Amino acid sequence: MKILFITHLFYPKVGGIEVNSEILANGFCKNGYEVHLVTWAEDPGNKAFPYPVFRKPDVWKLIREHVWADVVFENNPCLRLSWPAFFLRKKSVVALRSWVRRDDGRIGWQDKLKMKWLGRAKGVIAVSKVIRDACWPSATIIGNPYRNELFRRPPAQIYSKDFVFLGRLVGDKGADMAIKAVAGLERPATLTIIGEGPELENLKRMALDLALGSTVNFTGLLTGEELVRALNDHKYMLVPSKLIEPFGNVALEGLACGCLPIVSDGGGLPDAVGNAGIVFERGNLDALIDTISELLNDPVRENELRNNSALHLKNHHPEFVSERYLEVIEKAFKQDMR
């Protein structure tokens, strides 16, 4: 089968959709499918792929790629690249990785058009229950994969630090709640803040004002093996996002590195940690402190959660997730055109 893989952004960008697009396209190839990838991303970077990547194609190239394909797969709706599928009556599968709405919650004309576009798709995949319920109730839920070749535990893990926060330092991601939670614990604890963003200086001042200057460490942006080594040092990951997140890759990556994730109940974060993490009420600082305190005083519960991690991560291995996507694509391919 020939799959035209469409993604708005791609390598060398490193956002969630870009990384997941690379994982899935590689997985489709490993399973013996022909893949061509089309993207708006211009920079080719320095990596070779086992399939052709067409960047910013002109109209005629876009049409030729659709003619070539048996099935068109959109990793998040991207009508500016997938519109030929309508005129050529190509079978389509669309993955929903974010909300079909504006950032302020409004439903714009673009979103109404996307909903009509989903209606012609032979298969729709949602990355979490909250995305499915909000956008397309009949969608198949398939959680995101993670880069298991990068995010992993060392053979003999020795924890030297307590809590870690990983993410962009903006108000909605909750780094301030992580700092306040550590300050509110009865016992001293360390916290590492990994990331950069406009709130960095405010967060540093907050740590000093709460007399945590010696226990809260700001590393700045870390990537690759340096990031993995830093995560390996920590027992727990705090993901106190104040947003309703579509999924929560950061929690999954922390879990893969041996951290026990403590996440807010916002959106897809509970899906990301499954029964291998703990969930607290989004935006509720007291609930976060109580949740952490209960965990620290319950080693049996902690051990149970850590024992659940291997099976949960298995369900998010690239190979497993790619195969589940291909099941949906194969089913779409076998359907008669409407």
WOVEN-V623300 format. One record per pair of residues at least 4 apart in sequence whose ideal C-beta (glycine too) atoms are under 8 Angstrom apart, sorted by the first residue. I is the first residue (numbers start at 0). J is the second residue. D is the distance in Angstrom with one decimal. If there is no record, write none. Layout:
# WOVEN-V623300
I&J&D ; I&J&D
This chain:
# WOVEN-V623300
0&32&5.4 ; 0&33&7.0 ; 0&69&5.0 ; 0&70&6.5 ; 0&328&7.6 ; 0&329&7.4 ; 0&332&6.0 ; 1&32&7.6 ; 1&33&4.5 ; 1&35&7.5 ; 1&67&6.1 ; 1&68&5.2 ; 1&69&4.6 ; 1&70&7.5 ; 2&27&5.8 ; 2&32&5.4 ; 2&33&6.8 ; 2&34&5.2 ; 2&35&7.7 ; 2&68&6.6 ; 2&69&7.1 ; 2&70&5.4 ; 2&71&7.9 ; 2&72&5.5 ; 2&328&6.6 ; 3&35&5.5 ; 3&37&6.6 ; 3&64&5.5 ; 3&65&6.3 ; 3&67&7.0 ; 3&68&3.6 ; 3&70&7.3 ; 3&71&4.8 ; 3&72&6.9 ; 3&89&7.9 ; 4&20&7.2 ; 4&23&7.5 ; 4&24&5.0 ; 4&27&7.1 ; 4&34&5.5 ; 4&35&6.9 ; 4&36&4.5 ; 4&37&7.2 ; 4&50&7.8 ; 4&72&5.3 ; 4&74&6.9 ; 5&36&7.8 ; 5&37&5.2 ; 5&38&7.6 ; 5&71&6.5 ; 5&72&6.7 ; 5&73&4.7 ; 5&74&6.9 ; 5&77&5.2 ; 5&80&4.9 ; 5&81&5.3 ; 6&16&6.5 ; 6&17&7.3 ; 6&20&4.0 ; 6&36&6.8 ; 6&37&7.7 ; 6&38&5.2 ; 6&73&7.8 ; 6&74&4.5 ; 6&75&7.3 ; 6&77&6.9 ; 7&16&6.8 ; 7&38&6.9 ; 7&39&5.6 ; 7&75&6.5 ; 7&77&4.9 ; 7&80&7.6 ; 8&12&4.8 ; 8&14&6.5 ; 8&16&6.1 ; 8&17&4.8 ; 8&20&7.8 ; 8&38&6.5 ; 8&39&6.7 ; 8&40&5.0 ; 9&17&5.5 ; 9&20&5.5 ; 9&21&6.9 ; 9&36&6.8 ; 9&38&4.1 ; 9&40&4.5 ; 9&52&6.9 ; 9&54&7.8 ; 10&17&6.3 ; 10&21&5.6 ; 10&40&7.3 ; 10&44&5.5 ; 10&46&5.9 ; 10&48&7.9 ; 11&40&7.9 ; 11&42&5.7 ; 11&44&3.5 ; 11&45&7.8 ; 11&46&7.3 ; 12&17&4.2 ; 12&40&6.0 ; 13&17&6.2 ; 13&18&6.3 ; 13&222&7.6 ; 14&18&6.9 ; 15&19&6.1 ; 15&96&7.0 ; 15&143&7.5 ; 15&246&7.6 ; 15&248&5.5 ; 16&20&6.1 ; 16&74&6.3 ; 16&75&5.6 ; 16&96&5.6 ; 16&97&8.0 ; 17&21&6.8 ; 17&40&7.5 ; 18&22&6.5 ; 18&146&6.8 ; 18&248&7.7 ; 19&23&6.1 ; 19&74&6.7 ; 19&96&7.1 ; 19&143&5.8 ; 19&144&6.6 ; 19&248&8.0 ; 20&24&6.0 ; 20&36&7.5 ; 20&38&7.8 ; 20&74&4.9 ; 21&25&6.2 ; 21&48&7.9 ; 22&26&6.2 ; 22&144&4.9 ; 22&146&6.8 ; 22&317&4.9 ; 22&320&7.5 ; 22&321&7.4 ; 23&27&6.4 ; 23&74&6.6 ; 23&144&7.2 ; 23&317&7.9 ; 23&320&7.3 ; 23&321&5.8 ; 23&324&6.0 ; 24&28&6.7 ; 24&34&5.5 ; 24&36&5.5 ; 24&48&7.4 ; 24&50&6.3 ; 25&29&6.4 ; 25&48&7.5 ; 25&49&7.0 ; 25&317&7.3 ; 25&321&7.9 ; 26&30&6.5 ; 26&144&7.7 ; 26&317&5.3 ; 26&318&6.4 ; 26&320&7.2 ; 26&321&2.6 ; 26&322&7.6 ; 26&324&7.5 ; 26&325&7.9 ; 27&32&4.6 ; 27&34&5.0 ; 27&321&6.2 ; 27&324&7.6 ; 27&325&6.5 ; 28&32&6.6 ; 28&34&5.3 ; 28&49&4.8 ; 28&50&5.6 ; 29&318&7.5 ; 29&321&7.3 ; 30&321&6.5 ; 30&322&6.8 ; 30&325&5.9 ; 32&325&7.1 ; 33&50&7.7 ; 34&50&4.1 ; 35&50&6.3 ; 35&51&5.4 ; 35&53&6.8 ; 35&64&5.7 ; 35&67&6.7 ; 35&68&7.2 ; 36&48&7.4 ; 36&50&5.9 ; 36&51&7.1 ; 36&52&4.8 ; 36&53&7.0 ; 37&52&8.0 ; 37&53&5.0 ; 37&56&5.8 ; 37&61&6.9 ; 37&64&5.9 ; 37&80&5.5 ; 38&52&6.8 ; 38&53&7.4 ; 38&54&5.7 ; 38&55&7.9 ; 38&80&7.7 ; 39&54&7.5 ; 39&55&5.9 ; 39&79&7.7 ; 39&80&7.1 ; 40&54&5.9 ; 40&55&8.0 ; 41&54&5.6 ; 41&55&5.7 ; 43&52&7.5 ; 43&54&6.6 ; 48&52&5.7 ; 53&60&6.3 ; 53&64&6.6 ; 56&60&3.8 ; 56&61&4.7 ; 56&64&6.9 ; 56&80&7.7 ; 57&61&7.0 ; 58&62&6.4 ; 59&63&6.3 ; 60&64&6.4 ; 61&65&6.7 ; 61&80&6.6 ; 61&83&5.9 ; 62&66&6.4 ; 62&83&5.0 ; 62&87&7.6 ; 63&67&6.5 ; 64&68&6.5 ; 65&71&6.6 ; 65&83&4.0 ; 65&84&5.9 ; 65&87&5.2 ; 65&89&5.8 ; 66&87&6.4 ; 68&89&6.2 ; 69&90&7.4 ; 69&332&6.0 ; 70&89&7.2 ; 70&90&5.1 ; 70&91&7.2 ; 70&92&6.4 ; 70&328&5.6 ; 70&331&6.1 ; 70&332&5.1 ; 71&81&5.9 ; 71&84&4.6 ; 71&89&5.1 ; 71&90&7.1 ; 71&91&4.6 ; 71&92&7.5 ; 72&91&7.5 ; 72&92&5.0 ; 72&93&7.8 ; 72&94&7.5 ; 72&324&7.9 ; 72&328&6.2 ; 73&77&5.3 ; 73&80&7.9 ; 73&81&5.3 ; 73&91&6.8 ; 73&92&7.4 ; 73&93&4.6 ; 73&94&6.8 ; 74&94&5.1 ; 74&96&7.0 ; 75&93&7.8 ; 75&94&6.3 ; 75&95&6.8 ; 75&96&4.6 ; 75&97&6.3 ; 76&81&7.7 ; 76&93&5.8 ; 76&95&7.5 ; 76&99&7.3 ; 76&113&4.7 ; 76&116&6.1 ; 76&117&7.2 ; 77&81&5.6 ; 78&82&5.6 ; 78&112&6.7 ; 78&113&6.9 ; 78&116&6.0 ; 81&91&7.0 ; 81&116&7.8 ; 82&86&7.5 ; 83&87&5.5 ; 83&89&7.5 ; 84&88&7.9 ; 84&89&4.1 ; 84&91&5.2 ; 85&119&7.0 ; 88&336&5.7 ; 90&121&4.9 ; 90&331&5.2 ; 90&332&6.0 ; 90&334&6.8 ; 90&336&6.8 ; 91&119&6.9 ; 91&120&4.7 ; 91&121&6.2 ; 91&122&7.9 ; 91&331&7.4 ; 92&120&6.2 ; 92&121&6.2 ; 92&122&4.1 ; 92&123&7.4 ; 92&124&6.9 ; 92&327&5.8 ; 92&328&5.2 ; 92&331&5.0 ; 93&116&7.3 ; 93&117&5.9 ; 93&120&4.8 ; 93&122&7.5 ; 93&123&5.5 ; 93&124&7.3 ; 94&123&7.8 ; 94&124&4.4 ; 94&125&7.8 ; 94&126&7.1 ; 94&141&7.9 ; 94&324&7.5 ; 95&99&7.1 ; 95&117&7.9 ; 95&123&6.6 ; 95&124&6.8 ; 95&125&4.8 ; 95&126&6.8 ; 95&130&5.3 ; 95&131&7.7 ; 95&134&5.4 ; 95&135&6.3 ; 95&138&6.4 ; 96&126&5.3 ; 96&130&7.6 ; 96&143&7.9 ; 96&245&6.1 ; 96&246&7.4 ; 97&130&7.6 ; 97&245&5.1 ; 98&130&7.2 ; 98&133&6.5 ; 98&134&6.7 ; 98&245&6.8 ; 99&106&7.9 ; 99&110&5.0 ; 99&113&5.2 ; 99&114&6.2 ; 99&117&7.8 ; 99&134&4.9 ; 100&104&6.0 ; 100&105&6.6 ; 100&106&5.5 ; 100&107&7.6 ; 100&110&5.4 ; 101&105&4.4 ; 101&106&7.3 ; 101&107&5.1 ; 101&110&7.0 ; 106&110&4.8 ; 106&111&6.5 ; 107&111&7.3 ; 108&112&6.4 ; 109&113&6.5 ; 110&114&6.5 ; 111&115&6.8 ; 112&116&6.3 ; 113&117&6.5 ; 114&118&6.8 ; 115&119&7.4 ; 116&120&7.1 ; 117&123&5.6 ; 117&134&7.9 ; 117&135&5.8 ; 119&337&7.2 ; 120&331&7.7 ; 121&330&7.6 ; 121&331&3.4 ; 121&332&7.9 ; 121&334&5.1 ; 122&139&7.0 ; 122&327&4.4 ; 122&328&6.8 ; 122&330&6.4 ; 122&331&4.3 ; 123&135&4.9 ; 123&137&7.0 ; 123&138&4.2 ; 123&139&7.1 ; 124&138&6.0 ; 124&139&5.2 ; 124&140&7.7 ; 124&141&5.3 ; 124&324&6.7 ; 124&327&5.9 ; 125&130&4.3 ; 125&131&3.7 ; 125&134&6.7 ; 125&135&6.3 ; 125&138&4.0 ; 125&139&7.1 ; 125&140&5.4 ; 125&141&7.7 ; 126&130&5.7 ; 126&140&7.6 ; 126&141&6.9 ; 126&142&6.3 ; 126&143&5.4 ; 126&245&6.1 ; 126&246&4.7 ; 126&267&6.5 ; 126&270&7.9 ; 127&131&7.1 ; 127&140&6.7 ; 127&142&6.8 ; 127&245&6.2 ; 127&246&5.0 ; 127&266&6.7 ; 127&267&3.1 ; 127&270&4.3 ; 127&271&7.7 ; 128&132&6.0 ; 128&140&6.0 ; 128&267&7.3 ; 128&270&6.0 ; 129&133&6.1 ; 129&243&6.7 ; 129&245&7.3 ; 129&266&4.4 ; 129&267&5.3 ; 129&270&7.6 ; 130&134&5.6 ; 130&138&7.6 ; 130&245&5.4 ; 130&246&7.7 ; 130&266&7.8 ; 130&267&6.6 ; 131&135&6.3 ; 131&136&6.4 ; 131&138&4.6 ; 131&140&5.5 ; 132&136&6.3 ; 134&138&7.3 ; 139&327&5.7 ; 140&270&7.9 ; 141&320&6.2 ; 141&323&4.9 ; 141&324&6.3 ; 141&327&7.7 ; 142&246&6.9 ; 142&270&5.8 ; 142&271&7.0 ; 142&314&6.8 ; 142&315&5.7 ; 142&320&7.2 ; 143&246&5.1 ; 143&248&5.6 ; 143&251&6.8 ; 143&271&7.5 ; 143&315&6.7 ; 143&320&7.2 ; 144&315&5.5 ; 144&316&6.7 ; 144&317&4.5 ; 144&319&7.8 ; 144&320&3.9 ; 144&321&7.3 ; 145&150&5.7 ; 145&248&6.5 ; 145&251&4.8 ; 145&252&5.5 ; 145&255&5.7 ; 145&312&7.6 ; 145&315&5.4 ; 145&316&8.0 ; 145&317&7.7 ; 146&150&5.7 ; 146&252&7.6 ; 146&317&7.5 ; 147&151&6.6 ; 147&255&6.6 ; 147&312&7.6 ; 147&316&5.6 ; 147&317&6.3 ; 149&223&7.1 ; 149&224&7.6 ; 149&227&6.2 ; 150&227&6.1 ; 150&230&7.5 ; 150&252&4.5 ; 150&255&4.0 ; 150&256&5.5 ; 151&227&7.0 ; 151&255&6.1 ; 151&256&6.8 ; 152&156&5.3 ; 152&231&6.7 ; 152&255&7.3 ; 152&256&6.2 ; 152&257&4.3 ; 153&231&5.6 ; 153&257&7.8 ; 156&231&6.2 ; 156&257&5.0 ; 158&232&6.6 ; 158&233&6.7 ; 158&234&4.5 ; 158&257&7.8 ; 159&232&5.1 ; 160&189&4.9 ; 160&191&6.1 ; 160&232&4.9 ; 160&233&4.9 ; 160&234&7.4 ; 161&181&7.9 ; 161&188&4.3 ; 161&189&4.6 ; 161&190&6.9 ; 161&233&6.8 ; 161&234&5.8 ; 161&235&6.4 ; 162&177&6.9 ; 162&181&6.3 ; 162&188&6.1 ; 162&189&6.8 ; 162&190&4.6 ; 162&191&7.2 ; 162&233&6.5 ; 162&234&7.6 ; 162&235&5.0 ; 162&236&7.4 ; 162&237&5.4 ; 163&190&7.3 ; 163&191&4.6 ; 163&192&8.0 ; 163&193&6.4 ; 163&229&7.2 ; 163&230&6.3 ; 163&232&7.9 ; 163&233&4.0 ; 163&235&7.3 ; 163&236&5.3 ; 163&237&7.2 ; 163&253&7.1 ; 163&258&6.4 ; 164&173&7.9 ; 164&174&5.3 ; 164&177&4.4 ; 164&190&6.8 ; 164&191&7.2 ; 164&192&5.1 ; 164&193&6.8 ; 164&194&7.4 ; 164&236&7.5 ; 164&237&5.1 ; 164&238&7.7 ; 164&239&7.9 ; 165&193&4.6 ; 165&194&6.2 ; 165&226&7.7 ; 165&230&7.3 ; 165&236&6.8 ; 165&249&5.4 ; 165&252&7.8 ; 165&253&6.6 ; 166&172&4.6 ; 166&174&7.0 ; 166&193&7.8 ; 166&194&5.2 ; 166&238&7.6 ; 166&240&7.8 ; 166&249&5.9 ; 167&172&5.8 ; 167&194&5.6 ; 167&195&7.4 ; 167&196&4.6 ; 168&172&7.1 ; 168&174&5.5 ; 168&192&7.3 ; 168&194&5.2 ; 168&195&6.0 ; 168&196&3.2 ; 168&197&6.9 ; 168&198&4.5 ; 168&199&5.0 ; 168&202&6.2 ; 169&196&5.0 ; 169&197&6.4 ; 169&198&5.9 ; 170&175&7.2 ; 170&198&6.2 ; 170&241&7.4 ; 171&240&6.8 ; 171&241&5.0 ; 171&242&4.9 ; 172&196&8.0 ; 172&240&5.6 ; 172&241&7.5 ; 172&242&7.4 ; 173&177&6.4 ; 173&237&7.9 ; 173&238&7.5 ; 173&239&3.5 ; 173&240&5.2 ; 173&241&5.3 ; 173&263&7.0 ; 174&178&6.7 ; 174&192&5.8 ; 174&194&7.5 ; 174&198&6.7 ; 174&202&5.6 ; 175&179&6.3 ; 175&198&7.4 ; 175&201&7.8 ; 175&202&6.3 ; 175&205&6.2 ; 176&180&6.0 ; 176&237&7.9 ; 176&239&4.1 ; 176&241&7.6 ; 176&282&8.0 ; 176&284&5.7 ; 176&287&6.1 ; 177&181&6.7 ; 177&190&6.2 ; 177&192&7.3 ; 177&237&4.4 ; 177&239&5.7 ; 178&182&6.5 ; 178&190&6.6 ; 178&192&7.7 ; 178&202&6.4 ; 178&205&5.5 ; 178&206&5.6 ; 178&209&6.7 ; 178&211&6.7 ; 178&215&6.1 ; 179&183&6.2 ; 179&205&7.7 ; 179&209&7.2 ; 179&284&5.7 ; 180&184&7.1 ; 180&237&6.9 ; 180&239&7.2 ; 180&284&6.5 ; 180&287&4.8 ; 180&288&5.2 ; 180&291&6.1 ; 181&188&5.3 ; 181&189&7.9 ; 181&190&4.6 ; 181&211&6.6 ; 181&214&7.0 ; 181&215&7.0 ; 182&209&4.3 ; 182&210&7.8 ; 182&211&5.9 ; 183&284&7.3 ; 183&288&4.4 ; 184&188&5.6 ; 184&288&6.6 ; 184&291&6.4 ; 184&292&6.4 ; 184&295&7.7 ; 185&292&6.8 ; 186&295&7.1 ; 187&214&6.5 ; 188&214&6.9 ; 189&214&5.1 ; 189&215&7.6 ; 189&216&7.2 ; 190&211&7.4 ; 190&214&6.5 ; 190&215&4.8 ; 190&216&7.3 ; 190&237&7.7 ; 191&215&7.8 ; 191&216&4.9 ; 191&217&8.0 ; 191&218&6.3 ; 191&229&6.8 ; 191&232&7.9 ; 191&233&6.5 ; 192&202&6.6 ; 192&215&6.7 ; 192&216&7.0 ; 192&217&4.9 ; 192&218&7.0 ; 193&218&5.1 ; 193&219&7.7 ; 193&220&7.5 ; 193&221&5.3 ; 193&226&7.0 ; 193&229&6.2 ; 194&219&7.7 ; 194&220&6.3 ; 195&199&6.1 ; 195&219&5.6 ; 195&220&4.8 ; 198&202&5.5 ; 199&203&6.5 ; 199&217&7.0 ; 200&204&6.5 ; 201&205&6.3 ; 202&206&6.6 ; 202&217&7.3 ; 203&207&6.7 ; 203&217&6.3 ; 204&208&6.1 ; 205&209&6.3 ; 206&211&4.5 ; 206&212&6.1 ; 206&215&4.1 ; 207&211&7.4 ; 207&212&5.0 ; 211&215&4.5 ; 218&229&6.6 ; 221&225&4.9 ; 221&226&4.1 ; 221&229&5.6 ; 222&226&5.4 ; 223&227&7.2 ; 224&228&6.2 ; 225&229&6.6 ; 226&230&6.4 ; 227&231&6.3 ; 227&256&5.9 ; 228&232&7.1 ; 229&233&7.5 ; 230&236&7.4 ; 230&252&7.4 ; 230&253&5.8 ; 230&256&3.7 ; 230&257&7.4 ; 230&258&5.9 ; 231&256&5.3 ; 231&257&5.9 ; 233&258&5.4 ; 234&258&6.8 ; 234&259&6.5 ; 235&258&5.9 ; 235&259&5.1 ; 235&260&7.5 ; 235&261&6.0 ; 235&291&7.7 ; 235&294&7.7 ; 236&249&7.8 ; 236&250&6.6 ; 236&253&3.6 ; 236&254&7.5 ; 236&258&3.9 ; 236&259&7.1 ; 236&260&4.7 ; 236&261&7.0 ; 237&261&5.5 ; 237&287&7.8 ; 238&247&6.5 ; 238&249&6.2 ; 238&250&4.9 ; 238&253&7.6 ; 238&260&6.0 ; 238&261&7.0 ; 238&262&4.2 ; 238&263&6.7 ; 238&268&6.2 ; 239&261&7.9 ; 239&262&7.6 ; 239&263&5.4 ; 239&279&7.8 ; 239&287&5.8 ; 240&244&5.5 ; 240&247&7.8 ; 240&262&7.5 ; 240&263&5.2 ; 240&265&5.3 ; 240&268&6.6 ; 240&281&7.3 ; 241&263&7.2 ; 241&265&7.1 ; 241&281&6.3 ; 241&282&5.1 ; 242&265&5.7 ; 242&266&7.2 ; 243&265&4.7 ; 243&266&3.8 ; 243&281&7.7 ; 244&265&5.3 ; 244&266&4.3 ; 244&267&5.4 ; 244&268&5.3 ; 245&266&6.1 ; 245&267&5.2 ; 246&266&7.7 ; 246&267&4.0 ; 246&268&7.7 ; 246&270&6.5 ; 246&271&5.6 ; 247&251&6.6 ; 247&262&6.5 ; 247&266&7.8 ; 247&267&5.5 ; 247&268&4.1 ; 247&270&7.3 ; 247&271&3.4 ; 247&272&7.3 ; 248&252&6.1 ; 248&271&7.0 ; 249&253&6.4 ; 250&254&6.3 ; 250&260&4.3 ; 250&262&5.3 ; 250&268&6.1 ; 250&271&4.5 ; 250&272&5.2 ; 250&276&6.5 ; 251&255&6.5 ; 251&271&4.9 ; 251&272&7.4 ; 251&312&7.7 ; 251&315&5.9 ; 252&256&6.6 ; 253&258&4.0 ; 253&260&5.4 ; 254&258&6.3 ; 254&259&7.6 ; 254&260&5.4 ; 254&272&6.4 ; 254&275&5.9 ; 254&276&6.6 ; 254&308&5.7 ; 254&311&7.2 ; 254&312&6.5 ; 255&312&5.7 ; 259&275&7.7 ; 259&276&6.5 ; 259&277&7.5 ; 259&294&7.6 ; 259&301&6.5 ; 259&304&5.8 ; 259&305&6.2 ; 260&271&7.7 ; 260&272&4.8 ; 260&275&7.5 ; 260&276&3.9 ; 260&277&7.5 ; 261&276&6.7 ; 261&277&5.0 ; 261&279&6.8 ; 261&287&7.4 ; 261&290&6.2 ; 261&291&6.4 ; 261&294&7.2 ; 262&268&4.2 ; 262&269&6.9 ; 262&271&7.1 ; 262&272&5.6 ; 262&276&5.9 ; 262&277&7.4 ; 262&278&5.8 ; 262&279&7.6 ; 263&268&6.0 ; 263&278&7.2 ; 263&279&6.2 ; 263&280&7.3 ; 263&281&4.0 ; 263&282&7.2 ; 263&287&7.9 ; 264&268&7.0 ; 264&269&6.0 ; 264&278&4.9 ; 264&279&6.8 ; 264&280&6.0 ; 264&281&5.3 ; 265&281&4.3 ; 267&271&6.1 ; 268&272&6.8 ; 268&278&7.2 ; 269&273&7.7 ; 269&278&5.1 ; 271&276&7.8 ; 272&276&2.9 ; 272&277&7.7 ; 272&278&7.3 ; 272&311&7.5 ; 273&307&7.3 ; 273&311&4.3 ; 273&314&7.7 ; 274&304&7.4 ; 274&307&4.8 ; 274&311&6.6 ; 275&304&5.7 ; 275&305&7.5 ; 275&307&4.3 ; 275&308&4.2 ; 275&311&4.3 ; 275&312&7.7 ; 276&304&6.7 ; 277&290&5.8 ; 277&294&6.1 ; 277&304&7.0 ; 279&283&6.7 ; 279&286&4.6 ; 279&287&5.1 ; 279&289&7.8 ; 279&290&4.2 ; 280&286&4.3 ; 283&287&6.6 ; 284&288&6.4 ; 285&289&6.2 ; 286&290&6.1 ; 287&291&6.4 ; 288&292&6.2 ; 289&293&6.2 ; 290&294&6.5 ; 291&295&6.3 ; 292&296&6.4 ; 293&297&5.9 ; 293&300&7.8 ; 294&300&6.6 ; 294&301&5.9 ; 297&301&6.4 ; 298&302&6.1 ; 299&303&6.5 ; 300&304&6.5 ; 301&305&6.4 ; 302&306&6.3 ; 303&307&6.7 ; 304&308&7.4 ; 307&311&5.8 ; 308&312&5.9 ; 309&313&6.5 ; 310&314&7.2 ; 311&315&7.2 ; 312&316&6.9 ; 313&319&6.6 ; 314&319&6.2 ; 315&319&7.2 ; 315&320&6.3 ; 316&320&6.8 ; 317&321&5.9 ; 318&322&6.5 ; 319&323&6.6 ; 320&324&6.5 ; 321&325&6.3 ; 322&326&6.6 ; 323&327&7.2 ; 324&328&6.3 ; 325&329&5.9 ; 326&330&6.5 ; 327&331&6.4 ; 328&332&6.3 ; 329&333&6.5 ; 330&334&6.9
